[in-house]
Every structure is written in structure tokens, then in C-alpha cells.
Amino acid sequence: MPVTKALQTDVPELNVLVNSAYRGETSKQGWTTEANLLDGLRIDEETLKGYFDDPSITILKNTDENGSINGCVYLEQRGPKLYVGMFSVSPLLQGKGIGRDLLLAAEAYAKQVNCNTLTMTVISIRYELISWYERRGYKATGEMQPFHVEKKFGVARQPIELSVLEKSI
């Protein structure tokens, strides 16, 4: 189904989707869960609403035939690079090409806004996820960043650092 730009009216549905993809029992039905690494929420409606007030941020959504959101990706222009984050697919629909479609849409969006590099951070011990991105052309830069989550978005169960991945287009 189509990938389109999310609207502020999508915030409640985006909030449910992102949290279900990353945290809690529902997330464990998919392979992208962080529930074993972090407790708490991944995002909240207040933060999501704020994204729509920032002109450098765009959220793309994938919808099913009924118009329900089943995937999304956060895109933020950072100079010549486009940061890709909050990449979420419903745990029940992972492995069906929705993620691939969202990444392709992110690359198309990057070209539209004259960004020639997509960049992201991934929890460094998420080897299967990093491998998935590598199969799609992303490469580890060797840069590591500290995990700096606010307490309201979970508490790490172990020390966590982030690996920076990039793809030139």
C-alpha cells in the first residue's frame, strides 16, 4: 500500500504503532523488539506532536487497504544528511516488505530535499537489525554514540551504545 506523509491527526495511531513495534509484550511478536533491552515507552503523543511543529522533520507512514497505519519512519534533515529514525513496522506484519518500502520512500524523500546521505543509529548489539540494514546498502561508519534516552522513554537494562550507519545515494 502507499507510503505517504503522516499528518498531526495520525499522532495517536503512530504512538500505538511505534510503542508496539519496540516495547512491551506485543513487540516480542516481531523481530525488532527492544523489550529485552529497555523498559518503558519508546515515544509518547506529546513528543510526536512536537515533531510536526519542526520543519526539518517529516514522518512517512505506510497504510493498509483500510487506511490503518502499519509502518512509519522519522526523517530529519541535518545539513546534507537525512537522519532516519523511529523506523517501525507492526510486529504482526514484519517480514512482508513494509520496511523495505519505507526505506525506499525515505531514499526518494532524501533526493527530493537534496540530501545525498542517509544516516541512522542502531543499538550496537542488535546484530540482526544491523545486518538487515547492511543488506540494503547501509554501512557502519565506525562511530559509536552513547545511548541518551530520557527516563520517560525507558530505562536501559544493560549498558547500551549506538552504532552509526550511513548510505550514500
C-alpha positions in Angstrom: 0.0 0.0 0.0 1.1 3.6 -0.4 3.7 5.4 1.6 2.6 9.0 2.3 3.5 11.8 4.6 2.0 11.5 8.1 -0.3 14.2 9.5 -0.6 15.5 13.0 -4.0 13.8 13.1 -2.1 10.5 12.8 -0.3 11.0 16.2 -2.5 8.6 18.3 -2.1 5.8 15.8 1.6 6.5 15.3 2.1 6.4 19.0 0.5 3.0 19.3 2.4 1.6 16.3 5.8 2.8 17.5 5.4 1.5 21.0 4.0 -1.8 19.8 7.0 -2.3 17.5 9.7 -1.6 20.1 8.5 -2.2 23.6 6.2 -4.5 25.6 4.7 -7.9 25.0 3.3 -7.1 21.6 6.7 -6.1 20.3 8.0 -9.6 21.1 5.8 -10.9 18.3 8.2 -9.2 15.8 12.0 -9.4 15.4 12.7 -5.6 16.0 11.7 -5.6 19.7 13.8 -3.7 22.2 11.8 -5.1 25.1 14.7 -7.2 26.4 17.0 -4.2 26.4 14.8 -1.4 27.6 11.8 -0.9 29.9 9.1 1.7 29.4 7.7 3.6 26.4 9.5 4.3 23.1 7.6 7.5 22.4 4.6 9.5 23.6 1.9 11.6 21.9 3.4 14.9 23.2 6.8 14.2 21.6 5.2 13.1 18.4 3.1 16.2 18.2 6.2 18.3 18.6 7.8 16.7 15.5 5.0 18.1 13.4 6.0 21.6 14.5 9.6 21.2 13.3 10.0 22.0 9.6 13.2 19.8 9.4 11.2 16.7 10.4 8.9 14.6 8.3 7.3 11.3 9.2 6.3 8.9 6.4 3.6 6.3 7.0 2.6 3.1 5.3 -1.1 2.2 5.3 -3.1 -0.8 4.6 -6.2 -1.1 2.3 -8.4 0.2 5.2 -6.2 3.3 5.8 -4.7 1.9 9.0 -1.0 2.8 9.6 1.1 -0.3 9.7 4.6 1.3 9.4 6.4 4.6 9.7 9.7 6.3 9.6 11.0 9.5 11.1 13.2 11.7 8.8 15.1 14.7 9.9 17.2 16.9 7.7 20.6 17.5 9.3 22.6 19.6 6.8 23.5 17.4 3.8 22.3 14.3 5.6 18.9 12.8 6.2 18.6 11.1 9.6 16.4 8.0 9.6 14.8 7.1 12.9 11.8 5.6 14.7 11.6 3.1 11.9 8.6 1.0 12.9 6.5 -1.8 11.3 3.7 -3.6 13.1 5.1 -6.7 14.7 2.4 -8.9 13.1 3.4 -7.6 9.6 7.2 -7.7 9.8 8.9 -9.6 7.0 6.3 -8.6 4.4 8.2 -5.8 2.6 6.7 -2.8 4.5 10.1 -1.9 6.0 11.8 -2.2 2.6 9.1 0.1 1.1 9.5 2.7 3.8 13.3 2.7 3.3 12.9 3.2 -0.4 10.5 6.1 0.3 13.0 7.6 2.7 15.6 7.5 0.0 13.3 9.1 -2.5 12.5 11.8 0.0 16.2 12.4 0.6 16.7 13.0 -3.1 13.7 15.5 -3.1 15.3 17.5 -0.3 18.8 17.3 -1.8 20.4 15.0 0.8 22.8 12.6 -0.6 23.5 10.6 2.6 21.0 8.8 4.9 22.3 8.2 8.4 20.9 6.3 11.4 21.9 5.0 14.8 21.2 1.4 15.8 21.8 -0.3 19.2 25.2 -1.8 18.6 24.3 -5.3 19.9 21.3 -5.6 17.5 23.4 -7.6 15.1 20.4 -9.0 13.1 19.0 -5.5 12.6 22.4 -4.0 11.6 22.7 -6.9 9.1 19.3 -6.2 7.7 20.3 -2.5 7.1 23.6 -3.6 5.6 21.8 -5.8 3.0 20.0 -2.6 2.0 23.3 -0.7 1.4 23.9 0.9 4.8 27.5 0.7 6.2 28.8 1.1 9.7 30.9 4.3 9.9 32.8 3.0 13.0 31.4 5.9 15.0 29.7 4.9 18.3 27.4 7.2 20.3 26.2 6.9 23.8 22.6 5.9 24.4 20.9 9.0 25.8 17.3 8.1 26.3 15.2 10.3 28.6 13.9 8.4 31.6 10.4 8.9 30.4 11.3 6.7 27.4 12.6 3.8 29.2 15.4 2.6 31.4 18.2 0.5 29.9 18.5 -3.0 31.4 22.2 -3.0 30.4 24.8 -0.5 29.1 23.8 0.4 25.5 25.7 2.3 22.8 24.6 3.2 19.3 26.4 2.3 16.0 26.2 4.9 13.3 25.2 3.6 9.9 25.1 5.5 6.6 24.1 5.1 3.0 25.1 7.3 0.1 22.5 7.7 -2.7 
